[in-house]
Amino acid sequence: MFHKILIANRGEIAIRIIRTCLEMGVKTVAVYSAADRDALHVRLADEAVAIGPAPAHDSYLNMAALITAAKKTGAEAIHPGYGFLAENADFAELCAENGITFIGPSPEAIRKMGDKDNAKRTMSIAGVPVVPGSDGLVTSVDEAVETAKRIGYPVLVKASAGGGGKGMKEAKDEDELRKVFPEARQEAAAAFGCGDVYMERLIIGPRHIEVQIAADNFGSVLTLGDRDCSIQRRHQKLLEEAPAQGISDMLRLRMKKAAIRAAETVGYSGVGTVEFLVDHNAFYFLEMNTRIQVEHPITERVTGVDIVALQLIAAAGEPLPIWQHDITVHGAAIECRINAEDPNEGFRPTPGRVKFCHFPNGLGVRVDSAMYSGMVIPPYYDSLLAKVIAWGATRDEAIIRMKRALRELIVEGVTTTADFQRGLIENPLFKKGGYDTSFLSKISNLD
């Protein structure tokens, strides 16, 4: 196992990694920008290194600064968390060139799954179901129109190099496609530095279900259950739960087998998530996230497995310490993302000073956060403040505990999405379960 690792991230995920490292006897190095000098992850790590000005491209995305910090402190490995450089194959290669272990899959695996068009073709060859779409990249409006005629409307134009809804546009007919196609390419180029797009048939009202996997260098690939991530706003997840409700045992088994096949096909090592669109009893490969997910705590809660520990073990070249028969799912868990955003103003970010905060506690409740009373939320990064996780022996009990937890949560000084999340939990459609990605459009004017 590593003696010391550097965490190339900030906020709650940096603290989450520090906690596991403390339990495993691994020392940690935090990095911070000028805006994060007083951040909690800086205070909790064994060491901390300043890496640049506030903008992410000058600090958390500064590969040279991160490598220098690792060498300066004697860190043997770098954990990228999620976001920033977590799925950057060039950074993984740079780590290797400098004798530093990248805590994640190989650069080859990242590249195979990071390019969404290539990933889709790879999965199709491997026998994993994929959504009908273009045969590779679509480079012109006329080609897009011809593709749409073949696969049928409505269609989705998608950025090949990224995710999170950026560079993604829907079209219900040819006129709309001719309008949104160049918009998708421009948005993709601005967000990811690459304007390549491909197309898929748009599945109306699917469910977004993902399977957590873990793998090592000895041929072991495990699944740690599934999660329903269908409650989204503009392809950004708001609330997740594990396990997914209202799907048959046979469909769940088929998705798990497909997730294992996907990992084996690209020679995957580490933890990752294979995401599927589910349309009734059919499912289609969406993408593979070659990193830890924001919503990993709910899987940890229902399985009792420390997913960050598995990352460290696999990256250290050790075999996973568990077998598939060791993994069982107990009860149900829900995660609500609490962001510094104003839902009444289109989820406008609300940076500022947190005058006071109080986190919920009690049986079955967990909070992952880097927030504290008096801290200043900078405007430069993701607006996630906290993840509130509630577990129950049954889904109904998990919902009751989440209601209690959200009622206990206090954040003063900035507007958050906590009240909005309370409304989601109370909604009859949510309580019923089996909702799909059209959930928000059914209960409000949001999408």
C-alpha positions in Angstrom: 0.0 0.0 0.0 1.1 3.6 -0.6 2.8 5.6 2.2 1.6 8.9 0.9 -0.8 10.2 -1.8 -1.6 13.6 -3.2 -5.3 14.4 -3.7 -5.7 16.5 -6.9 -9.1 17.8 -6.0 -11.0 19.9 -3.5 -14.2 20.0 -1.5 -16.1 17.1 -0.1 -14.5 14.5 -2.4 -11.0 15.5 -1.1 -12.2 15.0 2.5 -13.9 11.7 1.6 -10.6 10.4 0.3 -8.7 11.8 3.3 -11.0 9.8 5.7 -10.3 6.5 4.0 -6.6 7.2 3.9 -6.6 7.9 7.7 -8.2 4.5 8.3 -5.7 2.8 6.0 -2.6 4.5 7.5 -1.9 6.5 4.3 -0.7 10.1 4.6 -2.3 12.7 2.5 -1.2 15.8 0.6 -3.9 18.4 -0.2 -3.5 21.0 -2.9 -5.3 24.3 -3.0 -5.8 27.4 -5.1 -5.7 30.9 -3.8 -9.5 30.8 -3.3 -9.2 27.6 -1.2 -6.5 28.7 1.3 -8.9 28.2 4.2 -10.8 25.2 2.8 -11.5 22.3 5.1 -9.6 19.7 3.0 -6.5 21.9 3.5 -6.9 21.7 7.2 -7.5 18.0 7.4 -4.7 16.6 5.2 -1.3 15.9 6.6 0.3 18.4 4.3 -1.0 21.1 1.9 0.6 22.7 -1.1 -0.5 25.9 -2.9 -0.8 25.3 -6.7 -1.9 28.6 -8.2 -4.5 31.3 -8.6 -8.3 30.7 -8.2 -9.3 29.8 -11.8 -9.3 26.0 -12.2 -7.1 26.1 -15.3 -4.4 27.8 -13.3 -4.6 25.5 -10.3 -6.6 22.2 -10.2 -6.1 21.7 -13.9 -2.5 22.7 -13.9 -0.8 19.3 -14.5 2.7 20.5 -14.1 1.9 22.1 -10.7 0.3 18.9 -9.5 3.2 16.7 -10.5 5.7 19.2 -8.9 3.6 19.1 -5.7 3.7 15.3 -5.6 7.4 15.2 -6.2 8.1 17.9 -3.6 6.1 16.1 -0.9 7.2 12.5 -1.8 3.7 11.4 -2.7 3.8 8.0 -4.5 0.4 8.4 -6.1 -2.2 10.9 -7.1 -5.9 10.5 -6.5 -7.9 12.7 -8.9 -11.3 12.5 -7.2 -14.0 13.4 -9.8 -14.2 16.2 -12.2 -11.0 18.2 -13.1 -8.4 15.7 -14.3 -10.2 12.5 -13.1 -10.8 11.2 -16.7 -7.8 12.8 -18.4 -5.7 10.2 -20.1 -2.9 12.7 -20.7 -2.6 13.4 -17.0 -2.6 9.6 -16.2 0.3 9.2 -18.7 2.1 12.2 -17.2 1.9 10.6 -13.8 3.4 7.4 -15.1 6.2 9.3 -16.9 7.2 10.8 -13.6 7.1 7.6 -11.6 3.8 8.5 -9.9 0.8 6.1 -9.7 -2.5 7.5 -11.1 -5.3 6.1 -8.8 -7.6 5.1 -11.6 -7.7 3.0 -14.8 -5.0 3.0 -17.4 -4.7 5.8 -19.9 -5.8 3.3 -22.6 -9.0 2.5 -20.8 -9.7 6.2 -20.1 -9.3 7.0 -23.8 -11.5 4.0 -24.9 -14.3 5.0 -22.7 -13.8 8.8 -22.7 -14.6 9.3 -26.3 -18.3 8.6 -26.2 -18.6 7.7 -29.9 -15.7 5.3 -29.7 -17.0 3.8 -26.4 -20.3 3.1 -28.1 -18.7 1.3 -31.0 -16.5 -0.7 -28.6 -19.5 -1.8 -26.5 -21.5 -2.7 -29.6 -18.7 -5.0 -30.8 -18.5 -6.5 -27.2 -22.2 -7.4 -27.4 -23.4 -4.7 -25.0 -26.7 -3.2 -26.2 -26.4 0.4 -27.5 -28.9 3.0 -28.6 -29.4 3.0 -32.5 -27.4 5.9 -33.9 -24.8 7.2 -36.3 -22.0 5.1 -37.6 -19.2 7.2 -36.0 -19.0 11.0 -35.9 -21.3 13.2 -37.8 -19.5 16.1 -39.5 -22.1 18.1 -41.4 -25.7 19.1 -41.2 -26.6 17.2 -44.4 -25.0 14.0 -42.9 -27.0 14.6 -39.7 -30.2 14.8 -41.7 -29.5 11.6 -43.6 -28.6 9.9 -40.3 -31.9 11.0 -38.7 -33.9 9.6 -41.7 -32.2 6.3 -41.1 -32.6 6.0 -37.3 -35.9 8.0 -37.0 -36.9 11.1 -35.1 -36.6 12.4 -32.4 -32.8 12.4 -32.3 -30.1 13.5 -29.9 -26.9 15.2 -31.1 -24.2 14.5 -28.5 -20.6 15.7 -27.9 -18.1 12.9 -28.3 -15.6 14.3 -25.9 -17.7 15.1 -22.8 -20.9 14.7 -20.8 -23.1 16.5 -18.3 -25.5 17.7 -20.9 -23.0 20.0 -22.6 -22.9 19.8 -26.4 -26.2 17.8 -26.3 -29.2 18.9 -28.3 -32.6 17.3 -29.1 -34.4 17.6 -32.4 -37.9 16.4 -33.2 -37.8 17.1 -37.0 -35.4 18.2 -39.8 -35.9 21.9 -39.3 -35.0 21.7 -35.7 -32.0 19.4 -36.4 -30.6 21.9 -38.9 -30.8 24.6 -36.2 -29.4 22.6 -33.2 -26.6 20.7 -35.0 -24.2 23.6 -35.3 -25.2 24.8 -31.8 -24.2 21.4 -30.4 -20.8 21.5 -32.1 -20.1 25.0 -30.9 -21.1 24.2 -27.4 -19.0 21.0 -27.4 -16.0 22.9 -28.7 -16.3 25.6 -26.0 -16.8 23.0 -23.2 -14.3 20.3 -24.2 -12.0 21.9 -26.8 -13.4 19.4 -29.3 -16.5 20.0 -31.5 -16.9 16.4 -32.6 -20.5 15.1 -32.3 -22.4 11.9 -33.0 -26.1 11.1 -33.0 -28.5 8.7 -31.3 -32.2 8.1 -31.5 -33.8 9.9 -28.6 -35.5 7.5 -26.2 -38.5 9.2 -24.6 -38.8 9.0 -20.8 -36.1 6.4 -20.1 -34.7 5.6 -16.7 -31.0 6.4 -16.0 -29.6 3.4 -14.1 -26.0 2.8 -13.4 -24.0 -0.2 -12.2 -21.0 0.3 -9.9 -18.0 -1.9 -10.7 -14.6 -2.6 -9.2 -11.7 -4.4 -10.9 -8.1 -5.3 -10.3 -5.1 -6.3 -12.4 -5.7 -10.0 -11.6 -8.8 -10.4 -13.7 -11.4 -9.8 -11.0 -14.3 -7.6 -12.0 -17.1 -7.2 -9.4 -20.4 -5.3 -9.4 -21.6 -3.5 -6.3 -25.2 -3.1 -7.1 -27.0 -0.4 -9.1 -28.3 3.1 -8.6 -31.2 5.1 -10.1 -30.1 8.5 -11.2 -33.2 9.5 -13.3 -34.0 12.7 -11.4 -32.0 15.2 -13.4 -32.2 18.8 -14.5 -30.7 19.3 -17.9 -28.8 16.1 -17.6 -27.4 17.1 -14.2 -28.2 14.6 -11.4 -30.1 16.0 -8.4 -31.1 12.9 -6.4 -30.0 9.3 -6.6 -31.1 6.1 -4.8 -29.8 2.5 -4.5 -31.0 0.0 -5.4 -33.1 1.1 -8.4 -36.8 0.5 -7.8 -39.3 -1.3 -10.0 -37.0 -3.3 -12.2 -37.0 -7.1 -12.5 -34.3 -9.3 -11.1 -33.7 -10.6 -14.6 -33.1 -7.0 -16.0 -30.9 -6.2 -13.0 -28.8 -9.4 -13.7 -28.5 -8.6 -17.4 -27.3 -5.1 -16.7 -24.7 -6.4 -14.2 -23.4 -8.9 -16.8 -23.2 -6.2 -19.4 -21.3 -3.9 -17.0 -18.8 -6.7 -16.3 -18.4 -7.3 -20.0 -17.8 -3.6 -20.6 -15.0 -3.5 -18.0 -13.4 -6.7 -19.3 -13.5 -5.5 -22.9 -11.3 -2.4 -22.1 -9.0 -4.2 -19.5 -10.4 -2.0 -16.7 -8.7 -1.7 -13.3 -10.0 0.4 -10.4 -13.6 1.5 -9.7 -15.9 2.9 -12.3 -19.6 3.1 -13.3 -21.3 1.8 -16.4 -24.4 3.8 -17.1 -27.5 2.6 -19.0 -30.7 4.0 -20.4 -33.6 1.7 -19.4 -36.7 1.6 -21.6 -39.2 -0.8 -20.0 -37.5 -4.2 -20.2 -34.7 -3.1 -22.6 -31.5 -1.3 -21.7 -28.8 0.5 -23.7 -25.2 1.5 -22.9 -25.0 5.2 -22.2 -21.4 5.7 -21.1 -18.7 4.5 -18.7 -17.4 6.9 -16.0 -13.8 5.9 -15.4 -13.7 7.5 -11.9 -15.5 7.5 -8.6 -19.0 9.0 -8.8 -20.5 11.8 -6.8 -23.2 9.3 -5.7 -20.9 6.5 -4.6 -22.0 6.9 -0.9 -25.4 5.3 -1.4 -23.7 2.2 -2.8 -21.3 2.2 0.2 -24.3 2.4 2.5 -26.2 -0.5 1.1 -23.2 -2.8 0.6 -20.9 -1.8 3.5 -18.0 -1.6 1.1 -15.5 1.3 1.1 -15.2 2.2 -2.6 -12.3 4.6 -2.1 -10.4 1.8 -0.3 -10.9 -0.4 -3.3 -9.5 2.3 -5.6 -6.3 2.5 -3.5 -6.0 -1.3 -3.3 -6.3 -1.8 -7.0 -4.0 1.1 -7.9 -1.4 -0.3 -5.5 -1.4 -3.5 -7.6 -3.0 -5.6 -5.0 -5.9 -8.0 -5.6 -9.4 -6.9 -4.5 -10.0 -8.2 -0.9 -13.6 -9.3 -1.6 -15.4 -11.7 -4.0 -18.7 -11.3 -5.7 -20.4 -13.6 -3.2 -19.3 -11.3 -0.4 -21.3 -8.4 -1.8 -25.0 -8.2 -0.8 -27.4 -5.2 -0.8 -29.1 -4.4 2.4 -31.9 -1.9 2.6 -32.2 1.3 0.6 -30.3 4.5 0.4 -31.0 8.0 -1.0 -28.7 10.9 -1.7 -29.8 14.5 -2.1 -27.2 16.9 -3.5 -27.3 20.3 -1.7 -26.0 23.0 -4.0 -25.3 26.7 -3.6 -28.0 27.5 -6.2 -31.3 29.3 -6.3 -34.0 27.0 -7.8 -36.4 30.0 -8.1 -34.0 31.7 -10.5 -33.2 28.9 -12.8 -30.7 27.3 -10.4 -28.4 30.4 -10.5 -25.2 29.8 -8.5 -25.2 31.6 -5.2 -21.6 31.9 -4.0 -21.0 33.9 -0.8 -20.3 33.5 3.0 -21.9 30.7 5.0 -22.9 32.5 8.2 -23.9 29.3 9.9 -24.5 25.7 9.1 -25.7 22.6 11.0 -25.6 19.1 9.6 -28.2 16.5 10.3 -27.3 13.3 12.2 -28.9 10.3 13.8 -29.6 6.8 12.8 -29.1 6.0 9.1 -27.9 9.5 8.2 -24.6 10.5 6.6 -23.4 13.9 5.3 -20.4 14.3 3.0 -19.4 18.0 2.9 -16.6 20.5 3.2 -18.8 23.3 4.4 -18.4 25.0 7.7 -19.8 28.1 9.4 -17.9 31.2 8.2 -16.5 29.7 5.0 -16.7 31.6 1.8 -18.0 29.7 -1.2 -15.9 30.7 -4.2 -17.6 31.4 -7.6 -15.0 29.5 -9.5 -16.0 25.8 -9.0 -18.9 23.4 -8.8 -21.7 24.6 -6.6 -22.0 21.3 -4.6 -22.0 22.1 -0.9 -23.1 18.8 0.7 -24.4 15.4 0.0 -27.1 14.2 2.4 -27.4 10.4 2.5 -30.2 8.5 4.3 -30.4 4.7 4.7 -33.3 2.6 5.9 -34.1 -1.1 6.1 -36.8 -0.3 3.5 -37.2 2.4 0.9 -40.0 3.9 2.9 -37.8 4.1 6.0 -35.0 5.8 3.9 -37.5 8.4 2.7 -38.7 9.1 6.2 -35.1 9.5 7.4 -34.2 11.8 4.5 -37.2 14.0 5.3 -35.9 14.3 8.9 -32.4 14.9 7.7 -33.4 17.7 5.3 -35.5 19.3 8.0 -32.4 19.3 10.4 -30.1 20.8 7.8 -29.4 24.5 8.3 -27.5 26.7 6.0 -27.6 30.5 6.6 -26.1 33.2 4.4 -26.5 31.6 1.0 -29.4 30.2 -0.9 -29.3 26.4 -1.4 -31.4 23.7 -3.1 -32.4 22.1 0.3 -36.0 23.3 0.1 -36.2 22.0 -3.5 -35.0 18.6 -2.4 -37.6 18.5 0.3 -40.2 19.0 -2.3 -38.8 16.1 -4.4 -38.9 13.7 -1.4 -42.4 14.7 -0.6 -43.7 14.3 -4.1 -46.1 11.4 -4.6 -44.5 10.4 -7.9 -41.2 10.0 -6.1 -42.7 8.0 -3.2 -44.3 5.7 -5.7 -40.9 4.9 -7.3 -40.1 3.7 -10.8 -39.9 7.3 -12.1 -38.0 8.2 -15.2 -36.0 11.1 -16.6 -39.1 13.1 -17.4 -39.9 13.3 -13.6 -39.1 17.0 -13.2 -41.0 18.0 -16.3 -44.0 16.2 -14.9 -44.0 18.1 -11.6 -42.7 21.5 -12.7 -41.6 23.6 -15.7 -38.0 22.4 -15.2 -36.2 19.9 -17.4 
